[in-house]
Amino acid sequence: MQPDDQERVVDLGCGLKKTPGAVGLDREPLPGVDVVCDLSERPWPLDDASVDRLLAFHIVEHLPDLLVFMEEAHRALKTGGTLEIEVPHGATLRYLGDPTHQMPITCSTFRYFEPGYHYNFYSNARFTVVRNDLVMPDRFFAPFWRWLWSRRMWTTERWLVRLGVDFSMRVLLRKVPLD
């Protein structure tokens, strides 16, 4: 059991690469997995408003329903808690070439969950997008593309897809309480 003043971090779909200090959830009982559960099913074995940080590195694209994932993340996070997601872009060969990928994600996907977004009436999960970073190998002039991404994300996204560059995104979201 963690002391009340210690940050509670949960690594969702941790596989064999659980973040040190985090509680690892995965559907397979692999070494390092602390809790075996299927993240596509509700409820996750986490109490309401009990987690400070959720990490989801290369797991969201494998799930069948993003709304279920985001609603469970919202439920488990404390108000102001963060959800950090890394995914391959949904139009890259890295995404398209993996038959286990089910959920394509683009640079604007998580805007759906922002308060005030006019088409987000299918879910009550609300998050603020704090950061949306480009992740790619340095051999593709990564510093230039990251700089351009920080200024013109949607234009950069289109160019990288057209050029056939395999890239990922790392998005940091902050839970917004429901009204």
C-alpha positions in Angstrom: 0.0 0.0 0.0 1.3 3.4 -0.9 1.3 6.3 1.6 -1.4 9.0 0.9 1.1 11.6 -0.1 2.9 9.4 -2.7 1.8 9.8 -6.4 -0.1 6.7 -7.6 1.0 5.8 -11.2 -0.6 3.0 -13.2 0.9 1.6 -16.4 -1.9 0.4 -18.6 -1.0 -2.5 -20.9 2.5 -2.5 -19.5 3.5 -5.8 -21.0 7.2 -6.6 -20.3 8.1 -2.9 -20.0 6.4 -1.7 -16.9 7.4 1.8 -15.8 9.5 1.6 -12.6 7.4 2.5 -9.6 4.1 2.1 -11.4 1.4 -0.5 -10.9 1.3 -2.6 -14.1 -2.0 -3.7 -15.6 -2.1 -6.1 -18.6 -4.4 -8.8 -19.9 -1.5 -11.3 -19.9 0.2 -12.5 -16.7 3.7 -11.5 -17.8 6.6 -10.9 -15.5 6.1 -7.5 -13.9 2.4 -7.3 -14.4 0.7 -6.6 -11.0 -2.9 -6.9 -12.0 -4.3 -9.0 -14.9 -7.3 -7.4 -16.5 -8.7 -6.7 -20.0 -8.7 -2.9 -20.6 -11.5 -3.2 -23.1 -13.9 -4.4 -20.4 -15.5 -2.3 -17.7 -14.8 -1.6 -14.9 -11.1 -1.7 -14.6 -9.9 -2.9 -11.2 -9.1 0.7 -10.0 -11.2 2.7 -7.5 -12.9 5.9 -8.6 -10.6 8.9 -8.4 -7.7 6.9 -7.1 -4.9 7.5 -9.6 -2.7 10.5 -10.1 -1.1 9.4 -13.5 -2.2 6.8 -16.0 0.4 5.7 -18.7 -0.7 4.1 -21.9 2.2 3.5 -24.2 1.3 1.6 -27.4 -1.9 0.1 -26.0 -4.8 2.4 -27.0 -4.5 1.4 -30.7 -5.0 -2.2 -29.8 -8.4 -1.6 -28.1 -11.8 -1.9 -29.8 -13.4 1.2 -28.2 -11.7 4.5 -27.4 -14.7 5.8 -25.6 -14.7 2.9 -23.1 -11.0 3.5 -22.5 -11.3 7.2 -22.0 -14.3 6.9 -19.7 -12.5 4.4 -17.5 -9.4 6.5 -17.5 -11.6 9.5 -16.5 -13.3 7.5 -13.7 -10.0 6.2 -12.3 -8.1 9.5 -12.3 -8.2 12.1 -9.6 -9.4 15.5 -10.6 -6.4 17.1 -12.3 -4.8 13.7 -12.8 -3.0 13.0 -16.1 -3.2 10.5 -18.8 -0.1 10.1 -21.0 -0.7 8.2 -24.3 1.8 7.2 -27.0 0.5 5.7 -30.2 1.7 5.2 -33.7 -0.1 7.6 -36.1 -3.1 5.8 -37.6 -2.1 6.4 -41.2 1.4 5.1 -41.0 2.7 1.7 -42.2 3.7 0.9 -38.6 0.0 1.2 -37.7 -1.5 -0.3 -40.8 1.0 -3.2 -40.9 0.0 -4.6 -37.5 -3.1 -6.8 -37.6 -3.7 -6.3 -33.9 -4.2 -2.5 -34.3 -7.9 -1.6 -34.1 -8.1 2.1 -33.3 -6.4 4.6 -35.6 -5.4 7.8 -33.9 -4.5 11.1 -35.5 -3.2 14.4 -34.1 -6.8 15.7 -33.5 -8.4 12.5 -32.0 -8.2 13.6 -28.4 -9.7 17.0 -29.1 -13.0 15.1 -29.0 -12.7 14.9 -25.2 -12.1 18.6 -24.6 -14.8 20.6 -22.9 -16.7 22.7 -25.4 -15.9 20.5 -28.4 -19.3 20.5 -30.2 -19.5 16.8 -31.2 -18.4 15.1 -28.0 -21.9 14.1 -26.9 -21.3 10.3 -27.0 -19.0 10.4 -23.9 -18.9 12.3 -20.7 -15.1 11.9 -20.3 -13.5 15.3 -20.4 -9.8 16.1 -20.7 -7.7 19.1 -21.6 -4.9 18.4 -24.1 -1.9 19.7 -22.4 0.7 18.6 -24.9 0.8 16.7 -28.2 4.3 15.8 -29.3 5.7 14.1 -32.4 7.9 11.0 -31.8 10.0 9.8 -34.7 13.5 8.4 -35.4 16.3 11.0 -35.6 17.3 9.7 -39.1 14.3 11.5 -40.6 15.5 15.0 -39.5 13.4 14.7 -36.4 14.4 18.1 -34.8 13.1 19.9 -37.9 9.8 17.9 -38.0 9.2 18.3 -34.2 9.8 22.1 -34.6 7.3 22.2 -37.5 4.8 20.0 -35.6 4.9 22.4 -32.6 3.8 25.3 -35.0 1.7 23.6 -37.6 0.6 20.2 -36.3 -2.1 19.3 -38.9 0.1 20.4 -41.9 3.1 18.5 -40.6 0.8 15.4 -40.0 -0.3 15.5 -43.7 3.3 15.9 -45.0 4.7 13.0 -42.9 1.9 10.7 -44.0 2.4 11.7 -47.7 6.2 11.1 -47.3 5.5 7.6 -45.8 7.3 8.4 -42.5 6.5 6.1 -39.6 5.9 8.3 -36.6 4.1 8.2 -33.3 2.5 10.8 -31.1 2.8 11.3 -27.3 -0.2 13.1 -25.9 -0.6 14.4 -22.3 -4.2 14.9 -21.1 -5.4 16.3 -17.9 -8.7 15.2 -16.3 -11.4 17.9 -16.2 -14.1 17.3 -13.6 -17.7 16.7 -14.9 -20.1 19.6 -14.2 
